[in-house]
Amino acid sequence: MAGYPLVAGDTHGMSGTGIPEIWSQKLVMALYSALTMTFICNNDYEGEIKAKGDTIKIRTLPHLVIRDYKIRQELEYENPEIGLVDMLINKGKYFGFKANLVETIQSDIEFVDKFLSGAGLDLKVSIEKDFYQSLWAEAALENSGADAGAKSGDINLGTAANPLSVDKDNIIDIIGNCEVVLDEQDIPTTGRWMILPSWATNKIKTSELKDAGLTGDKQTMIRTGLIGNLFGFDIFKSNNLLIDTGAKGKYTHVIAGHKQSTGFATQLATTETIADPKDFGKLVRALQVYGWKTIQPEGLIDVIMQNKGGTVTPSDSSSDSPSDSPSDNSDSPSVS
């Protein structure tokens, strides 16, 4: 680095870096614009987080008994009890960096936004990987396996021993089957979502629906991986789903569900700028705490997919045309 000399072994430094006091707010904005969980989970509890180890009490409403009525019959009344589910904020991620005084004074380029954008994206990847690679195991028994379906019991969502071999000819049918699984659990049609690996969304774009515009707004896609809406599911893509290996090779745990099935809360619990005890300047650090709780396992699906035949480049570049954010118009089994 040209300019003020560095200690031996330090080849980078931070010249050109500013450390504004509002950096924590910018970090939160960078994280939230990227975090897919803000779209697929119930986030009503975030204001209650104070620190790692907090427990949030989630109230759940009971189902009332619906009875037949006859004229002049004596009516029956229940004493409904509101249930409580504990969501423990028991996970945390942090980062820290040094801001040398001389380098800060000599700043000629505003680097703080780049730092915060990078930190926000890195936090996104780390938190999403932790979340996605655990959530699949919390789906209801009737919502996974070769005999899924609370009523039909004959919908094949794949197993570790026999994953679904997915290609462009059957990807749409598989997503349609997931719709049926949630329908059989009486899950509301609005607020449904699905997370697919990139190779699976590629197969959608090369399938029979490739010309139907299954896409999202370009900026939203960059931030969250939103692809579009199909069979009532807001489709997202992610590289953070769990990949495992069985007798037939690698497979992916694809997850789908309803926004109210899982509570998720995250908060930038603390940001600190303190004097560097070993140098002139400051030490900057931040702690992000978070946690989640599955409230309605019947609203979650685990689909075990295997990529059949590799990826194919979509022939129609119009598959990247823009639309808007996640849709609530989820009753139609077509692309929106």
C-alpha positions, 0 to 999 in steps of 0.5 A: 500500500502506498503512503503510510508504512505498515508493520512487517507482514501487513500488506493490506491496511485500511487506507481509504476507510471511514468509520461513521457512527451510523454503521450498525444501522447500515449493517441491519439494512444490508442484512435484511435486504438479503435475508430470505427468512424475512419472507418465509417466517413469522418475524413478529417477535424480533422486538422482544430480543435483548440478548443471546439466551432470551426466551420468547413466549409464542402464543398459539390459538387452539382449534375450537370444536365445530358442532352440528346444530338442532333447533332448541338443543342445549348448546355446549361451550368450551374453555379454550386455552391459549398455548405457549411455545418457547422460542429460544434465542440461542445462536449468535454470529459476530465479526470484528475489524481494526480501524487504524487512526492514521489510515482513518485520517488519511481516508480518501474513499468511503469504504464503510458501505462496502464493508457493511454490505459485505458483512450483511451478505456474509451474515445472510449466508451463515445464518441461512445455512444454519437455518435451512440445514436444520429446518427440513427435519422439523416437517410433520411425518405426513409431509415427507417420505415416499408415502406423504399426504395426510389424507392420501398417503401416496405422494412420493416426496423422496427418501434418502435411499430413493431420492426423487430423480428430478429433470425438466419433465417432472419438476413441475409435477413435483411442485404440484404434489407439494401443493397437494401435501399442504392442501391435505393439511388445510394450510392456507394458500397464501403465504406459501414458499419453497426453497430450491437449489439453483439446478432445480430452478434451472430445470423450471426455466427449461421446462414446459413453463419456460415461456410463462415468465417464472421470474421475479424483479431483478433486484429482488432476485439478487438480494433474496433469490426470489424466482417467482410464484408457482402453484401458490409457492413463492419460489426462492433459490439458495445454495445453502440447502443441506446436501447429503450422500446416499447409496444413489449419490448426492441429494438435496433436502428441499424445504417448503412451507407456510410463513406461519409455520416457523417463527424466526427472530434476529437482531443486531444485539450489540455494536461496539467501537472501542480503543485499540489497546495495542495501536492507535485507532479503534476496534469495531465489532458486532454481535448478531443473535437469532433463533427460530422455532417450528410452531406448526410442523404440518406447515413444513415439507421436506422433499429429497431431490436428486439432480438428473442429467446435470443442468441445461442452459435455458434457451430463452433469455426472457426467463430473466424478465422482471416482475414484483415481490412475493405474491399473495395470489397463490390460488392458481396452479400457474406462473404469476 
